[in-house]
Amino acid sequence: RVSCKSALCCISAAVLEETRSCQQTGSRSQSSTSCLSSADDSVSTRAPSRICASSRICKSPGLPLTAVGGLATGMSGHIAGPLRQDVLAKLQQSFRKMDQDGSGKISRAWAFASFDFNLIRHFEEIDSNDAGFVTLADFIDYFQDQRNIDCTDDDILDALGDIMTPRQPSSMQDLANLIQSSCFDDSCWQKKHSKNLLREILMRHCELVTEMKPWAVQSFLSRVSAIFEPSPSLKRLSRLMRIRLKAKTSRGMAVLREVNVKDKKTGLVTLRNFLFTKKIEKGEDLDTAMANALKVSLDMDLDWQVKHIKCEGKATKKEVRDSWNYPGLLSEYQVEEITLSILDTQSPEVVGKLGLPGGKEFITNETSLWGRVHRKWRDR
């Protein structure tokens, strides 16, 4: 009986030890997973170990290391080694792209201010010496460390792709931080300017990017101040669809234009003389965007468009200027120009639509960010 009881005690102790081991392993795995997810939510502090840092960039959590033949390997059989030449070249190219002032250093302030890249997500791990900036050597050494621990070259390329992906403001506070960190002066803006800009960003109708002027074209004072605190400039990127819609009115050939916008809150009327223009997403199909805009804004259903509208040409050009809607904000537009004409303004299905054939001013059902839109047929 004593021997049986002793055996049972031994078995129970072994089972208990195994259970504790499994719980610890599960806890380590859960910790790595939570570390990975927390990196997506906010800028994290320095990881307590390189394993945790590597789990932030790898698809799979870090694994315990063992020494086999002088090489660090994981339980999955991962073998450490130098970065592939194509990966090394990609790292060098990416660093040069982020180093927009050509100084050879990227500061923490710049990484935080720049929304063109997501470097801030990994900055603390890369800046292992707490220097406040990272160099090309720091950048490559960091990824070499991850390659030696448990990351493959493909994992590193995925992480690099994440760093090089632009990030955009997602809240009013985020937008305010971006504006404050740049040299852009928004003192003349009202609250509606920031609100409408954020709305455009969330609708994917524009992107904000920060740029650093090349070292050679900066003034002496700018160069000195940039050493201590770089001030990137702010630029808005947007894609516009500009439609020249022509029709034969009772006064001759005319083009549809936006003549004024009435503010929905204050009643203030702003005079304009714009062609039919709409913001569209960066990768949106142009023909689909055009058909939808005509349907929603001008009440032209698809069948009506096919029957009564002819496309005469398309062209793409770039425009760089201060935004009319956001005073002082430099904007770069990719403009998709489309020329359309209404075939027969005397057709029963056209008469009475859009102020035709008389060419009268009319109000559309559309409401822009700024108010109710009035349109009119005018001479070319």
C-alpha positions in Angstrom: 0.0 0.0 0.0 2.8 2.4 0.9 4.6 1.7 -2.4 1.3 2.2 -4.4 0.7 5.4 -2.5 4.2 6.7 -3.2 3.8 5.8 -6.9 0.5 7.7 -7.1 2.2 10.7 -5.4 5.0 10.6 -8.0 2.5 10.4 -10.9 0.4 13.3 -9.4 3.6 15.4 -9.0 4.6 14.7 -12.6 1.2 15.6 -13.9 1.2 18.8 -11.9 4.6 19.8 -13.2 3.5 19.1 -16.8 0.4 21.3 -16.3 2.5 24.1 -14.9 4.9 23.9 -17.8 2.0 24.0 -20.3 0.5 27.0 -18.5 3.9 28.9 -18.6 4.3 28.1 -22.3 0.8 29.3 -23.0 1.5 32.5 -21.0 4.6 33.2 -23.0 2.7 32.7 -26.3 -0.1 34.9 -25.1 2.4 37.6 -24.0 4.0 37.6 -27.5 0.6 37.9 -29.1 -0.5 40.7 -26.9 2.8 42.5 -27.7 2.1 42.2 -31.4 -1.4 43.6 -31.1 -0.4 46.4 -28.8 2.0 47.7 -31.4 -0.9 48.4 -33.8 -2.8 50.5 -31.2 -0.2 53.0 -30.1 3.5 53.8 -30.0 5.0 51.3 -27.6 7.9 51.7 -25.2 11.1 49.7 -25.5 10.6 46.0 -25.3 12.2 44.3 -22.4 13.9 41.7 -24.6 14.9 41.3 -28.2 12.5 38.3 -28.5 9.5 40.6 -27.7 10.9 43.1 -30.2 11.1 40.4 -32.9 7.6 39.2 -32.3 6.5 42.7 -33.2 7.6 42.4 -36.8 7.3 38.6 -37.4 4.1 36.9 -38.5 4.6 34.3 -35.7 5.5 34.9 -32.1 9.1 34.5 -31.0 10.3 31.0 -30.1 12.8 29.9 -27.4 16.3 29.7 -28.7 18.8 26.9 -28.4 22.4 26.7 -29.6 23.1 24.2 -32.3 26.6 24.1 -33.9 27.3 27.7 -32.9 24.2 29.0 -34.6 21.2 30.4 -32.9 18.1 28.4 -33.8 14.5 28.3 -32.7 12.4 25.3 -31.9 11.0 25.6 -35.4 14.4 24.9 -36.9 15.2 28.6 -37.8 18.8 29.1 -38.5 20.3 32.6 -38.1 22.3 34.1 -41.0 23.2 37.3 -42.9 20.4 39.2 -44.7 20.0 38.4 -48.3 21.5 40.9 -50.7 18.1 42.0 -52.1 16.8 42.5 -48.6 19.9 44.6 -47.7 19.5 46.7 -50.8 15.8 47.2 -50.0 16.6 48.4 -46.5 19.2 50.9 -47.8 16.8 52.2 -50.4 14.0 52.6 -47.8 16.2 54.4 -45.4 17.4 56.9 -48.1 13.7 57.5 -48.9 12.9 58.3 -45.3 16.0 60.5 -44.9 14.5 63.3 -46.9 16.9 66.0 -45.9 19.9 63.8 -46.7 21.5 64.3 -43.3 22.0 60.5 -42.8 20.0 60.6 -39.5 16.3 60.3 -38.8 15.3 61.9 -35.4 12.6 60.7 -33.1 10.8 64.0 -33.6 10.8 63.5 -37.4 9.6 59.9 -37.1 6.8 61.0 -34.9 5.8 64.0 -37.1 6.0 62.1 -40.4 2.8 60.5 -41.5 4.4 59.4 -44.8 6.0 56.4 -43.0 5.3 54.2 -40.0 8.8 54.3 -38.6 7.7 55.5 -35.2 6.2 52.0 -34.6 9.7 50.5 -34.4 11.8 53.5 -33.5 12.5 52.7 -29.9 13.8 49.2 -30.8 15.9 50.5 -33.6 17.4 53.3 -31.5 18.8 50.9 -28.9 21.4 53.4 -27.7 18.8 56.1 -26.8 20.5 58.6 -29.1 17.3 60.2 -30.2 18.0 59.4 -33.8 18.8 56.4 -36.0 21.3 56.0 -38.8 21.5 53.6 -41.7 23.8 51.3 -39.6 21.2 51.3 -36.8 18.5 50.4 -39.2 20.3 47.5 -40.8 21.6 46.2 -37.5 18.1 46.1 -36.0 16.8 43.9 -38.8 19.9 41.7 -38.8 19.2 41.1 -35.1 15.7 40.0 -35.9 17.0 37.8 -38.7 19.3 36.1 -36.2 16.6 35.5 -33.7 13.5 34.1 -35.4 12.6 36.1 -38.5 13.0 35.1 -42.1 14.0 37.5 -44.9 10.3 37.5 -46.0 9.2 38.5 -42.5 11.6 41.4 -42.6 10.4 42.5 -46.0 6.8 42.4 -44.6 7.9 44.5 -41.7 9.7 47.0 -44.0 6.5 47.3 -46.0 4.6 48.2 -42.9 7.2 50.9 -42.0 7.0 52.4 -45.5 3.2 52.5 -45.6 1.9 56.1 -45.0 -0.3 56.6 -42.0 -3.1 59.1 -41.8 -4.7 61.0 -38.9 -7.7 59.1 -37.6 -9.0 61.7 -35.0 -9.1 65.5 -34.4 -6.3 65.1 -31.9 -4.2 63.1 -34.3 -4.7 65.8 -36.9 -3.9 68.6 -34.4 -0.7 66.8 -33.5 0.4 66.5 -37.1 -0.3 70.2 -37.8 1.5 71.3 -34.7 4.6 69.2 -35.4 4.9 70.7 -38.9 5.7 74.3 -39.8 2.1 74.8 -41.1 0.3 77.8 -39.7 -3.4 77.1 -39.2 -4.1 80.3 -37.1 -6.5 81.5 -39.8 -8.5 78.3 -39.8 -11.9 77.9 -38.2 -13.0 74.6 -36.5 -14.8 73.6 -39.7 -11.6 73.6 -41.7 -10.0 70.9 -39.5 -13.3 69.0 -39.2 -13.8 68.9 -43.0 -10.2 68.0 -43.7 -10.4 65.0 -41.3 -13.6 64.0 -43.0 -11.9 64.0 -46.4 -9.1 61.9 -45.0 -11.5 59.3 -43.5 -13.4 59.2 -46.8 -10.0 58.6 -48.5 -10.5 61.7 -50.7 -7.1 63.1 -49.7 -3.9 62.2 -47.8 -1.5 64.4 -45.8 2.2 64.0 -46.2 5.1 65.8 -44.6 8.2 66.8 -46.5 11.6 68.1 -45.5 13.2 70.7 -47.8 16.5 69.5 -49.3 19.5 70.6 -47.2 20.9 72.7 -50.1 17.9 75.0 -50.5 17.4 75.7 -46.8 18.4 79.0 -45.3 21.2 79.2 -42.8 18.9 79.6 -39.8 16.7 76.8 -41.1 19.8 74.5 -41.3 20.9 75.4 -37.8 17.4 74.9 -36.3 16.9 71.7 -38.2 19.9 70.2 -36.5 18.0 70.4 -33.2 14.4 70.2 -34.2 13.4 69.5 -37.8 10.2 71.1 -39.0 8.7 69.3 -41.9 6.3 71.0 -44.2 2.7 69.8 -44.7 1.2 68.9 -48.1 -2.2 67.6 -49.1 -2.5 65.0 -51.8 -5.8 64.7 -53.6 -7.3 63.2 -56.8 -9.9 65.3 -58.6 -12.3 64.5 -61.4 -13.0 67.6 -63.4 -15.8 67.3 -66.0 -16.4 69.8 -68.7 -20.1 69.2 -69.6 -21.2 71.0 -72.7 -24.6 71.5 -74.1 -26.3 73.6 -76.8 -28.7 76.1 -75.1 -31.0 78.7 -76.6 -28.1 81.1 -76.3 -25.6 78.8 -78.0 -23.0 76.3 -76.8 -22.4 76.5 -73.0 -20.5 74.8 -70.3 -21.9 73.8 -66.9 -20.3 75.6 -64.0 -20.6 75.9 -60.2 -21.5 79.6 -59.6 -21.9 79.7 -55.8 -22.2 77.7 -52.6 -24.5 78.8 -49.8 -23.3 77.9 -46.3 -25.9 75.6 -44.7 -25.4 77.2 -41.2 -24.6 80.9 -41.7 -26.3 81.4 -45.1 -23.2 83.1 -46.4 -22.9 82.8 -50.2 -19.5 82.2 -51.8 -19.1 83.0 -55.5 -17.3 80.5 -57.7 -16.8 79.7 -61.3 -15.8 76.1 -61.3 -16.3 73.2 -63.7 -18.2 70.2 -62.3 -15.5 68.8 -60.0 -15.5 65.9 -57.6 -12.9 64.4 -55.3 -12.3 60.7 -55.9 -10.3 58.0 -54.2 -6.7 57.3 -55.2 -7.4 53.9 -56.9 -11.0 54.4 -57.9 -12.0 53.5 -61.4 -12.5 56.7 -63.4 -15.5 55.7 -65.5 -17.3 54.3 -62.5 -16.6 57.5 -60.5 -17.8 59.6 -63.3 -21.1 57.7 -63.7 -21.8 57.7 -60.0 -21.0 61.5 -59.7 -23.4 62.4 -62.6 -26.1 60.2 -61.1 -25.8 61.4 -57.5 -25.1 65.1 -58.1 -27.0 65.8 -61.3 -29.7 63.2 -61.1 -28.7 61.5 -64.3 -29.4 57.7 -64.1 -27.1 55.3 -66.0 -29.5 54.7 -68.8 -30.0 58.4 -69.4 -26.2 58.9 -69.5 -25.7 56.2 -72.1 -28.5 57.6 -74.3 -27.8 61.3 -74.1 -24.1 61.9 -73.2 -21.1 61.5 -75.4 -17.5 61.4 -74.1 -15.1 63.5 -76.2 -11.9 63.0 -74.4 -9.9 62.4 -71.2 -6.6 63.7 -69.9 -4.6 63.6 -66.7 -2.4 66.4 -65.3 -0.9 67.6 -62.0 -1.6 70.9 -60.3 0.2 72.2 -57.2 -1.3 75.2 -55.4 -2.7 76.4 -52.2 -6.1 74.9 -51.4 -9.1 77.1 -51.8 -11.0 75.2 -49.1 -8.0 75.1 -46.6 -6.2 78.5 -46.6 -2.4 78.2 -46.7 -2.3 74.4 -47.1 -0.2 73.5 -50.1 -2.1 70.9 -52.2 -1.0 68.6 -55.0 -3.8 67.4 -57.2 -3.9 64.6 -59.7 -6.6 66.0 -62.0 -8.6 63.7 -64.3 -10.1 65.9 -66.9 -13.1 64.6 -68.9 -15.0 66.4 -71.7 -18.6 65.4 -72.1 -21.4 66.7 -74.3 -25.2 66.4 -74.2 -26.2 65.1 -77.7 -29.7 66.6 -78.2 -31.0 69.3 -75.8 -34.4 69.3 -77.6 -35.1 65.7 -76.8 -38.2 65.2 -74.7 -36.1 63.3 -72.1 -33.6 66.3 -71.8 -36.0 69.3 -71.9 -36.6 70.5 -68.4 -33.5 68.8 -67.0 -30.5 70.8 -65.7 -32.1 74.0 -66.8 -32.1 72.9 -70.5 -32.6 73.9 -73.2 -32.8 77.5 -71.9 -29.6 77.3 -69.9 -31.1 78.6 -66.7 -29.4 78.5 -63.3 -30.5 75.6 -61.1 -29.9 74.1 -57.7 -28.8 70.5 -57.4 -29.7 68.1 -54.7 -26.1 67.7 -53.8 -24.7 69.2 -50.6 -20.9 69.7 -50.4 -18.8 70.0 -47.2 -19.4 73.7 -47.4 -23.1 74.1 -48.3 -25.7 73.9 -51.1 -24.4 74.1 -54.6 -25.8 76.4 -57.4 -25.0 75.6 -61.0 -25.4 77.5 -64.3 -24.7 77.1 -68.0 -22.2 79.7 -69.1 -20.3 80.5 -72.3 -17.0 78.7 -72.7 
